[in-house]
Amino acid sequence: MAPNIKFNNFTIDHVSSSSGVFSGDNLQQNFSYQARKNEGNGTVNGNHNLIYNNKHVVTKTKPEQDRS
């Protein structure tokens, strides 16, 4: 006997690019996600910080699986 789960209220606040919502009898095949996020400055913590005349370089490289 298959489990039977019922919700009186079900809310999804956020679905990101690598998420999925499935209902009923289904089969997910080849469900994948790939992304790249390039940032140059990073994080500055503390009080009274001054940031000026900065130069940032982001070097794009191929993902590990694509490198030969």
N, C-alpha and C positions, 0 to 999 in steps of 0.2 A: 504494500500500500504506500503510495507517494505521500510525502508530508503535505499538510494543508496549513498555510500561514495566512492570517488575515490581519490587516491593519485598519483601525478606525480612522487614522489620519496619517498620511505619509507625505513629507515635504522634502524636496531636494533643493538645497540652498545654492549649490554650485556644481556644475559639471565642467571639468577641465578638458583640455584637448585629448588627454589620455584616458578619459573615463567613458563609461557607457552605461545606459540604463536599459535593461532588457526585461520583458515581462512575458509570461506564458511559456509554452513549450518552444524552445529555440536552441540553436547551436551556433555559436560564434566561431568562425574560422578565419584565420589570417588577420586577427584583430591586433593591430600594432600601431605604435605612434613613435615618431622620431622628431626631435626638435633641437635647436641650437640657440643658446642665449649668450650674446657677447656683451660684456660690460668693461668699461675702462677705468672708472674711478674707484669703485669699491665702496667701503664704509668708512665714515669719519665719526669717531666717538669722542665724547667729552664736552667741555664747556669752553666758550669763547674761541672756537677754532676759526682760523683764517685760511682760506684756500684761494690762491690766485696764481696766475701765470703757469698753470699746470699743463702738461702735455701728456696725453695718454695714447698708447698704441695697442690696438687689438689685432692680433695676428690670427687670421682665419686658417684653420687646418681642416683637413678632411676628417670625418668621423673614423674611429678606429677600424670599423668593419670595411671601410672603403679604401684604406691605405694599402698600397702594394709593396 
